[in-house]
Amino acid sequence: MNADQAARLRDWADEYVAGTLGPAEREALERELLTSAEARRFFLSYLELHAGLAWQFRGLECELPVPSDAKPTRASTLRRWRWSLSSAAAVLAVAAALWLWLRGTPPEPATDSEPVFAVVRETLRGRWADGREACVSESVGRGRWSLQSGLVSLAGADGVELLVEGPAIAEWLGAQHIRLTSGTVVVRMPKGKSGFVVELPQMRVTDLGTEFGVSVSPSGDERVQVYGGRVRAEAAASGDAQELKAGSALRCSAKGELAPAAFVEDRFTRRMPRTTPATPGGPLYNRSIIESVAVIHATSEVSVDGRLTEWNRGAFFQSACEPPYAATYFVEGGMMYDAAHLYVAAHVGDPEPMRNASRDDRQFAGGSVIVRLSTDRRLGWPLKGINRQFQPQKPSRELLADSTNQRVTSLILWYDAKSERASLDLQHSFDFQRPAAAPAGWQGAFQKDADGLGYTLEYAIPWRLLDCESDPPRAGDVMGALWTVHWSDAEGRICFGQLIDVTNQNPPASPTVSPASYFLSGPHWGRAVFQSEAVRE
């Protein structure tokens, strides 16, 4: 932790204890504590210092010196405090709550001053973005929250039920009002009740007594689908509105244009599955320690059969989920290249391998490997581009250009259990735009492990599909890259957990992003280093 960050946290801690911390500073503090274990430990130790001093000097007015290595801040060089027994108890209570948080204990129900809008009724491997496991009876109040993986059923006011499928980002605005930034939610109102509102970035959906699903994809595409009753959908920009009945669906583009959509019965998960995960326990996740992946120059023809005969496995990176899952959920990944192709290979530990039953815009959730890569050397490293939800109100031209660069590509690699074939989906830029036509000319193969506890994939992808056929990466290039692995339930529908690696190990302070959202923020991506020759065993 640098001196500026430490000084900032000390200021916030002082103001928090004194009761003078403003709403904007409180929100910034919460963001920093959510995303940095080091910041949480520092903040906790500083609160414990306050508590100890409060007890020792209770009833006295004292001056607390600023540490000699700290830089001047908005606080004076001396902090004056009047400590009491009650202030010691209050600080100890805050410290205890943070101590529990650091160890993953679910939060206590909100106090009377913090209205509760919903409680967790059921959860299936649900995990919040800060790494905590979602717990039954946990309360959810006003403000933004993020579900990284799994399913969570929320019981709200007037009997409303929300089934949230991770990854999703939402915010309670009121007892009958949420804002969905990304992900999917199914809303079910009890008979005779109506009026629940879901705000999407480009559309407002009002319940008229019904069951309906809403979704926001990373590309900004929004959908509403009605299973029972009616809803009113209104475009935020134009004010155009349509009333939808059961069996109908609507989409709203990133530009705010409403259009009819096909009704697909299984587009949304409507009920909590009654299946048991192959591996009991909490959600799956890892702590990234890898910053770069070597992209090896292929010196011979690559036969894409999933057997990796031409690959040097010694050049693969290895990453695994946190114990006790490290031996079961892991990835060994490698990359190669030549003048015509990018090659990707991976061996994935997975007790439910190759079962992906894909749904539109959620092919990743049924089990997948996603490799994100920049092929534009002008962008350098770290990347600067970010998704629109992290951009300031008036982003610079450079930021907009980097964020919309079509040579930043997400390659979603997955096995379609329905067709029993390898599949590839491409998305370009940090707005995740799909190509006008389905990709062609690529090759992919999967092989299931002999013990049924994993799979190997191998792909050859022409540079043409990555918009760089005339100027592909070459030896010496250092490009932004990010690897993500998703695991699913036995039905191949619900994301049970994910592994994220090849990340910037010294990311910038802004934007503040949880690991689950690193794919939206180029500055958090790691590096793909293109080698001049094959790496020896």
Phi, psi and omega per residue, in radians:
M1 nan 2.297 -3.129
N2 -1.450 2.968 -3.055
A3 -1.128 -0.648 3.140
D4 -1.109 -0.757 -3.139
Q5 -1.146 -0.724 3.126
A6 -1.092 -0.753 3.127
A7 -1.105 -0.718 3.126
R8 -1.087 -0.756 -3.137
L9 -1.172 -0.641 3.094
R10 -1.109 -0.762 3.114
D11 -1.035 -0.827 -3.128
W12 -1.091 -0.698 3.134
A13 -1.106 -0.762 3.122
D14 -1.055 -0.804 -3.103
E15 -1.224 -0.576 3.108
Y16 -1.097 -0.824 -3.134
V17 -1.143 -0.675 -3.120
A18 -1.335 -0.197 -3.127
G19 1.400 0.331 -3.096
T20 -1.935 0.129 -3.127
L21 -1.258 2.114 -3.104
G22 -1.305 2.889 -3.117
P23 -1.017 -0.734 -3.111
A24 -1.156 -0.754 3.124
E25 -1.173 -0.642 3.125
R26 -1.110 -0.732 3.128
E27 -1.127 -0.728 3.122
A28 -1.125 -0.699 3.100
L29 -1.085 -0.792 -3.140
E30 -1.071 -0.707 3.114
R31 -1.080 -0.747 -3.093
E32 -1.195 -0.689 3.129
L33 -1.210 -0.558 3.129
L34 -1.179 -0.570 -2.972
T35 -1.835 -0.109 -3.071
S36 -2.357 1.955 3.082
A37 -1.121 -0.632 3.122
E38 -1.092 -0.723 3.114
A39 -1.130 -0.679 3.132
R40 -1.125 -0.743 3.126
R41 -1.120 -0.725 3.130
F42 -1.113 -0.815 -3.113
F43 -1.078 -0.728 3.132
L44 -1.099 -0.815 -3.132
S45 -1.102 -0.620 3.139
Y46 -1.232 -0.648 3.064
L47 -1.141 -0.667 3.104
E48 -1.126 -0.628 3.048
L49 -1.073 -0.807 3.090
H50 -0.992 -0.816 -3.088
A51 -1.087 -0.744 3.131
G52 -1.115 -0.755 3.113
L53 -1.170 -0.655 3.133
A54 -1.078 -0.665 3.130
W55 -1.282 -0.759 -3.076
Q56 -1.169 -0.657 -3.053
F57 -1.971 0.469 -3.093
R58 -0.987 2.352 3.123
G59 1.546 -0.145 -3.124
L60 -1.891 2.763 3.019
E61 -1.809 2.173 -3.035
C62 -2.309 2.850 3.047
E63 -1.952 2.245 3.140
L64 -1.781 1.979 -3.120
P65 -1.176 2.585 3.010
V66 -1.353 2.411 3.085
P67 -0.936 2.504 -3.033
S68 -1.119 -0.429 -3.093
D69 -1.566 0.025 -3.085
A70 -1.475 2.566 3.080
K71 -1.437 2.657 3.095
P72 -1.025 2.445 3.121
T73 -2.271 -2.959 -3.130
R74 -1.179 -0.357 3.059
A75 -1.327 2.749 3.091
S76 -1.291 2.980 -3.126
T77 -1.229 -0.278 3.046
L78 -2.185 2.393 3.107
R79 -1.852 2.210 -3.084
R80 -1.762 2.310 -3.104
W81 -2.361 2.510 2.926
R82 -1.970 1.855 -3.029
W83 -1.638 2.589 3.118
S84 -2.452 2.977 3.105
L85 -1.083 -0.667 -3.121
S86 -1.184 -0.651 3.131
S87 -1.180 -0.623 3.074
A88 -1.083 -0.778 -3.141
A89 -1.108 -0.699 -3.130
A90 -1.126 -0.765 -3.139
V91 -1.152 -0.696 3.106
L92 -1.098 -0.644 3.122
A93 -1.131 -0.754 3.103
V94 -1.108 -0.761 3.138
A95 -1.089 -0.707 3.123
A96 -1.113 -0.720 3.130
A97 -1.097 -0.734 3.133
L98 -1.188 -0.628 3.096
W99 -1.047 -0.752 3.103
L100 -1.140 -0.700 -3.126
W101 -1.074 -0.750 -3.139
L102 -1.056 -0.445 -3.109
R103 -1.772 0.213 3.001
G104 1.482 0.124 3.126
T105 -1.210 2.362 -3.126
P106 -1.143 2.640 -3.105
P107 -1.204 2.681 3.035
E108 -1.259 2.767 3.077
P109 -0.968 2.586 -3.123
A110 -1.073 2.652 3.127
T111 -1.363 3.051 -3.134
D112 -1.036 -0.526 -3.126
S113 -1.375 -0.207 3.117
E114 -2.077 1.707 -3.034
P115 -1.041 2.421 3.071
V116 -1.612 2.146 3.137
F117 -1.709 -0.379 -3.136
A118 -2.829 2.801 3.014
V119 -2.258 2.658 3.113
V120 -1.284 2.071 3.140
R121 -1.603 -0.726 3.089
E122 -2.533 2.729 3.066
T123 -2.599 2.499 3.074
L124 -2.213 1.676 -3.111
R125 0.994 0.551 3.131
G126 -1.264 2.376 3.111
R127 -2.444 2.240 3.106
W128 -1.313 2.897 -3.055
A129 -1.139 -0.402 3.141
D130 -1.477 0.079 3.074
G131 1.710 -0.174 3.136
R132 -1.293 2.575 3.052
E133 -1.417 2.334 3.069
A134 -1.168 2.361 -3.049
C135 -2.134 2.482 3.099
V136 -1.041 2.402 -3.113
S137 1.370 -0.017 3.047
E138 -1.143 2.387 -3.100
S139 -1.632 2.624 3.104
V140 -2.198 2.088 -3.104
G141 -1.884 -2.827 -3.125
R142 -1.108 2.519 3.073
G143 2.084 3.076 -3.046
R144 -1.488 2.449 3.076
W145 -2.477 2.719 -3.053
S146 -2.353 2.221 3.064
L147 -1.792 2.060 -3.050
Q148 -1.392 -0.670 -3.100
S149 -2.774 2.919 3.113
G150 1.456 -2.985 3.124
L151 -2.103 2.439 3.077
V152 -2.352 2.227 3.063
S153 -1.745 2.139 -3.133
L154 -1.898 2.310 3.059
A155 -1.778 2.088 -3.092
G156 -1.901 -2.939 -3.124
A157 -1.154 2.653 3.107
D158 1.023 0.400 3.050
G159 1.445 0.116 3.129
V160 -1.174 2.479 3.098
E161 -2.135 2.300 3.085
L162 -2.038 2.212 3.039
L163 -1.869 1.912 -3.035
V164 -1.811 2.246 3.128
E165 -1.920 2.166 -3.132
G166 -1.387 2.656 0.042
P167 -1.410 2.432 -3.132
A168 -2.647 2.569 3.070
I169 -2.202 2.204 -3.094
A170 -2.540 3.025 -3.116
E171 -2.632 2.270 3.029
W172 -1.392 2.184 3.092
L173 -1.802 -0.324 -3.141
G174 -3.064 3.076 -3.075
A175 -1.070 -0.490 -3.121
Q176 -2.142 0.571 -2.976
H177 -2.678 2.097 3.039
I178 -2.239 2.770 2.992
R179 -2.005 2.181 3.108
L180 -1.843 2.049 -3.128
T181 -1.564 -0.663 3.093
S182 -2.773 2.740 3.114
G183 1.761 -2.869 -3.089
T184 -2.287 2.519 3.094
V185 -2.474 2.380 2.980
V186 -1.889 2.235 -3.114
V187 -1.898 2.262 3.118
R188 -2.239 2.073 3.128
M189 -1.721 2.502 3.065
P190 -1.203 2.771 -3.109
K191 -1.013 2.334 3.128
G192 1.527 -0.061 3.133
K193 -1.921 2.628 3.113
S194 -2.787 3.086 3.023
G195 1.808 -0.009 3.126
F196 -1.214 2.412 -3.060
V197 -2.095 2.334 3.016
V198 -2.068 2.040 3.080
E199 -1.577 2.202 2.998
L200 -1.925 2.893 -3.120
P201 -0.964 -0.614 -3.079
Q202 -2.081 0.049 -3.010
M203 -2.660 2.597 3.087
R204 -2.088 2.182 -3.107
V205 -2.006 2.145 -3.127
T206 -1.997 2.205 -3.130
D207 -1.294 2.366 3.085
L208 -2.034 0.502 -3.139
G209 1.703 1.456 -2.885
T210 -2.946 -3.100 2.878
E211 -2.209 2.220 -3.105
F212 -2.606 2.776 3.076
G213 -2.046 2.525 3.076
V214 -2.292 2.600 3.124
S215 -2.578 2.648 3.026
V216 -2.293 2.057 -3.134
S217 -1.495 2.840 3.091
P218 -1.006 -0.464 3.140
S219 -1.385 -0.093 -3.136
G220 1.658 -0.015 3.101
D221 -1.270 2.287 -3.088
E222 -2.085 2.504 -3.136
R223 -2.387 2.597 2.953
V224 -2.323 2.393 -3.125
Q225 -2.380 2.283 -3.015
V226 -1.817 2.186 3.120
Y227 -1.721 -0.465 3.124
G228 -2.787 2.528 -3.126
G229 1.332 -2.523 -3.078
R230 -2.482 2.743 2.985
V231 -2.404 2.788 3.016
R232 -1.972 2.161 3.125
A233 -1.949 2.291 -3.079
E234 -2.299 2.242 3.091
A235 -1.267 2.276 -3.058
A236 -1.155 -0.680 -3.046
A237 -1.330 -0.871 -3.026
S238 -1.622 -0.364 -3.059
G239 1.417 -0.028 3.079
D240 -1.023 2.404 -3.080
A241 -2.349 2.566 3.068
Q242 -2.416 2.550 3.050
E243 -1.812 2.235 -3.084
L244 -1.946 2.495 3.085
K245 -1.955 3.043 -3.108
A246 -0.971 2.398 3.128
G247 1.556 0.125 -3.133
S248 -2.124 2.805 -3.106
A249 -2.537 2.779 -3.088
L250 -2.549 2.539 3.036
R251 -2.142 2.654 3.087
C252 -2.249 2.156 -3.086
S253 -1.295 2.973 3.101
A254 -1.083 -0.329 3.095
K255 -1.553 -0.009 3.098
G256 1.523 0.371 -3.108
E257 -1.718 2.201 3.124
L258 -1.475 2.473 3.109
A259 -2.688 2.568 3.087
P260 -1.074 2.625 3.103
A261 -2.329 2.729 3.119
A262 -1.217 2.409 3.062
F263 -1.434 2.080 3.141
V264 -2.091 1.987 -2.986
E265 -0.924 -0.778 -3.044
D266 -1.708 0.377 3.116
R267 -1.069 -0.628 -3.113
F268 -2.032 2.610 2.996
T269 -1.464 2.024 -3.003
R270 -1.771 -0.314 -3.118
R271 -2.357 2.621 3.070
M272 -1.230 2.076 -3.132
P273 -1.055 2.618 3.140
R274 -1.813 0.403 3.135
T275 -1.569 2.771 3.124
T276 -1.832 2.243 3.125
P277 -1.020 2.614 3.131
A278 -1.070 -0.615 3.104
T279 -2.021 2.047 -3.123
P280 -1.210 2.838 3.077
G281 2.063 -2.923 -3.045
G282 -1.430 -2.931 -3.077
P283 -1.264 2.856 -3.090
L284 -1.776 2.317 3.051
Y285 -2.847 2.944 3.132
N286 -2.326 3.005 3.007
R287 -2.032 1.996 -3.029
S288 -1.142 2.313 3.060
I289 -2.260 0.030 -3.066
I290 -1.885 2.262 -3.128
E291 -1.846 -0.463 -3.067
S292 -2.388 2.657 3.042
V293 -2.184 2.351 3.125
A294 -1.425 2.286 3.063
V295 -1.829 1.887 -2.962
I296 -1.506 2.458 3.082
H297 -1.313 2.128 -3.137
A298 -1.326 2.179 -3.082
T299 -1.772 -0.056 3.095
S300 -2.490 2.927 -3.140
E301 -1.132 2.396 -3.113
V302 -1.753 2.164 3.075
S303 -1.646 1.974 -3.047
V304 -1.476 1.649 -3.120
D305 -2.348 0.035 -3.139
G306 1.416 0.101 -3.118
R307 -1.743 -0.255 3.048
L308 1.034 0.627 -3.120
T309 -1.059 -0.670 -3.058
E310 -1.539 0.062 -3.040
W311 -1.700 2.533 2.981
N312 -1.639 1.745 -3.078
R313 -1.149 -0.314 3.105
G314 -1.162 -0.300 3.130
A315 -1.615 -0.047 -3.129
F316 -1.273 2.576 2.954
F317 -1.552 2.749 3.141
Q318 -2.243 2.377 3.119
S319 -2.576 2.627 -3.090
A320 -2.555 2.768 3.069
C321 -1.210 2.865 -3.138
E322 -1.119 2.603 3.051
P323 -0.975 2.540 0.211
P324 -1.620 0.363 -3.012
Y325 -1.775 0.029 -2.989
A326 -1.056 -0.605 -3.099
A327 -1.418 -0.213 -3.057
T328 -1.882 -0.684 -3.087
Y329 -2.043 1.842 -3.058
F330 -2.698 3.007 3.049
V331 -2.520 2.440 2.920
E332 -2.047 2.038 -3.005
G333 -2.175 2.551 3.103
G334 -2.543 2.803 3.134
M335 -2.431 2.518 3.027
M336 -2.374 2.974 3.121
Y337 -2.702 2.760 2.906
D338 -2.533 -2.920 -3.054
A339 -1.128 -0.420 -3.027
A340 -1.933 -0.400 -2.959
H341 -2.415 2.706 2.802
L342 -1.777 2.351 3.107
Y343 -2.015 2.405 3.122
V344 -2.262 2.356 3.086
A345 -2.406 2.588 3.111
A346 -2.742 2.506 2.930
H347 -1.964 2.144 -3.020
V348 -2.074 2.211 2.990
G349 -1.355 2.182 -3.031
D350 -2.785 1.944 3.119
P351 -1.176 -0.250 3.110
E352 -2.160 1.116 -2.960
P353 -1.347 2.538 2.920
M354 0.986 0.838 -3.131
R355 -2.061 0.282 -3.008
N356 -1.076 2.021 3.037
A357 -1.875 1.485 -2.875
S358 -1.135 2.671 2.977
R359 -2.246 2.684 -3.120
D360 -0.924 2.313 3.082
D361 1.172 0.037 3.127
R362 -2.302 0.567 3.125
Q363 -1.040 -0.527 -3.111
F364 -1.140 -0.558 -2.942
A365 -1.194 -0.437 -3.100
G366 -1.451 0.160 -3.084
G367 1.959 2.020 -3.043
S368 -2.871 2.873 2.910
V369 -2.093 2.236 3.117
I370 -2.035 2.137 3.060
V371 -1.937 2.120 3.118
R372 -1.889 2.334 -2.986
L373 -2.604 2.371 2.938
S374 -1.588 2.379 3.051
T375 -2.045 0.263 3.125
D376 -1.890 1.807 -3.062
R377 -1.127 -0.327 3.124
R378 -1.153 -0.408 -3.121
L379 -1.321 -0.393 3.106
G380 1.103 -2.831 3.082
W381 -2.572 2.415 -0.024
P382 -1.202 2.722 3.045
L383 -1.190 2.703 3.111
K384 -1.855 -0.390 -3.039
G385 -1.132 2.546 3.108
I386 -2.480 2.757 3.071
N387 -1.164 2.725 -3.038
R388 -1.023 -0.511 -3.076
Q389 -1.232 -0.253 3.102
F390 -1.804 -0.049 -3.085
Q391 -1.403 2.538 3.046
P392 -1.147 2.920 -3.094
Q393 -1.024 -0.603 3.125
K394 -2.185 1.356 -3.132
P395 -1.148 2.629 3.122
S396 -1.218 2.830 3.102
R397 -1.064 -0.677 -3.137
E398 -1.117 -0.765 3.131
L399 -1.104 -0.771 3.120
L400 -1.085 -0.732 -3.131
A401 -1.124 -0.750 3.120
D402 -1.173 -0.644 -3.067
S403 -1.280 -0.445 -3.104
T404 -1.848 0.165 -3.116
N405 -1.116 2.144 -3.075
Q406 -1.312 -0.115 3.102
R407 -1.657 0.271 2.898
V408 -1.836 1.991 -2.931
T409 -2.209 2.424 2.995
S410 -1.801 2.156 3.120
L411 -1.853 1.911 -3.135
I412 -1.674 1.954 -3.037
L413 -1.880 2.098 -3.075
W414 -2.699 2.767 -3.140
Y415 -1.779 2.073 3.141
D416 -1.420 1.837 -3.102
A417 -1.165 -0.398 -3.136
K418 -1.254 -0.819 -3.123
S419 -1.631 -0.180 -3.108
E420 1.016 0.804 -3.138
R421 -2.438 2.706 2.999
A422 -1.145 2.527 -3.134
S423 -2.293 2.706 3.128
L424 -2.442 2.239 2.992
D425 -2.110 2.435 3.129
L426 -2.033 2.482 3.012
Q427 -2.390 2.353 -3.059
H428 -1.925 2.513 3.078
S429 1.250 3.090 3.104
F430 -1.402 -0.003 2.975
D431 -1.719 0.005 2.998
F432 0.969 0.921 3.130
Q433 -1.395 2.327 3.102
R434 -1.441 2.557 3.078
P435 -1.154 2.712 -3.085
A436 -1.090 -0.588 -3.139
A437 -2.113 2.679 3.100
A438 -1.068 2.446 -3.108
P439 -1.082 2.490 3.142
A440 -2.375 2.714 3.092
G441 1.620 -0.026 3.128
W442 -1.601 2.871 3.071
Q443 -2.264 2.523 3.110
G444 -2.639 2.605 3.135
A445 -2.608 2.545 3.085
F446 -2.170 2.544 3.024
Q447 -2.321 2.173 3.096
K448 -1.384 2.469 3.115
D449 -1.082 2.629 -3.116
A450 -1.047 -0.565 -3.141
D451 -1.544 0.007 3.116
G452 1.290 0.273 -3.069
L453 -1.972 0.447 3.107
G454 3.018 -3.074 3.134
Y455 -2.698 2.807 3.054
T456 -2.098 2.370 3.077
L457 -2.117 2.695 3.112
E458 -2.604 2.284 -3.102
Y459 -2.342 2.560 2.945
A460 -2.151 2.076 -3.016
I461 -2.144 2.055 -3.140
P462 -1.054 2.486 3.090
W463 -1.037 -0.434 3.106
R464 -0.983 -0.649 -3.120
L465 -1.278 -0.275 3.112
L466 -1.791 0.279 3.064
D467 1.053 0.587 -3.133
C468 -2.468 0.522 -3.088
E469 -1.028 -0.647 -3.097
S470 -1.408 -0.278 -3.108
D471 -2.629 1.187 -3.107
P472 -1.287 2.874 3.065
P473 -0.999 2.633 -3.133
R474 -2.377 2.996 -3.113
A475 -0.929 2.340 3.136
G476 1.702 -0.283 3.123
D477 -1.219 2.476 3.019
V478 -2.114 1.950 -3.034
M479 -2.016 2.657 3.045
G480 -1.163 2.457 -3.131
A481 -2.678 2.721 3.113
L482 -2.695 2.358 3.093
W483 -1.978 2.404 3.065
T484 -2.381 2.380 3.036
V485 -2.090 2.322 3.082
H486 -1.985 2.471 3.036
W487 -2.046 2.628 -3.038
S488 -2.236 3.121 3.028
D489 -1.341 3.129 -3.080
A490 -1.139 -0.412 3.129
E491 -1.483 -0.118 3.114
G492 1.207 0.633 -3.093
R493 -2.139 -0.718 -2.956
I494 -1.863 2.246 3.119
C495 -1.256 2.046 3.140
F496 -1.619 -0.281 -3.118
G497 3.016 2.970 -3.095
Q498 -2.634 2.735 3.060
L499 -2.105 2.318 -3.111
I500 -2.216 2.115 -3.125
D501 -2.607 3.131 -2.895
V502 1.077 1.192 -3.068
T503 -2.209 2.727 3.061
N504 -1.129 2.011 -3.085
Q505 -1.365 -0.148 3.051
N506 -2.307 1.163 -3.056
P507 -1.226 2.793 3.127
P508 -1.220 2.792 3.136
A509 -1.223 -0.441 -3.121
S510 -2.334 2.390 0.015
P511 -1.326 2.679 3.073
T512 -1.401 2.026 -3.004
V513 -2.355 2.337 3.036
S514 -1.360 2.722 -3.135
P515 -0.932 -0.592 -3.140
A516 -1.075 -0.365 -3.111
S517 -1.922 0.228 3.141
Y518 -1.021 -0.532 -3.120
F519 -1.123 -0.315 3.122
L520 -1.532 -0.137 -2.984
S521 -2.293 1.803 -3.140
G522 -0.960 -0.666 -3.140
P523 -1.046 -0.292 -3.139
H524 -1.655 -0.075 3.126
W525 -1.311 2.660 3.030
G526 -1.499 -2.688 -3.007
R527 -2.167 2.492 2.903
A528 -1.884 2.041 -3.062
V529 -1.837 1.983 -3.088
F530 -1.440 2.108 -3.048
Q531 -1.561 2.723 -3.124
S532 -1.477 -0.376 -3.135
E533 -2.669 2.934 -3.107
A534 -1.120 2.536 3.073
V535 -1.451 2.309 -3.120
R536 -1.338 2.644 3.083
E537 -1.049 nan nan
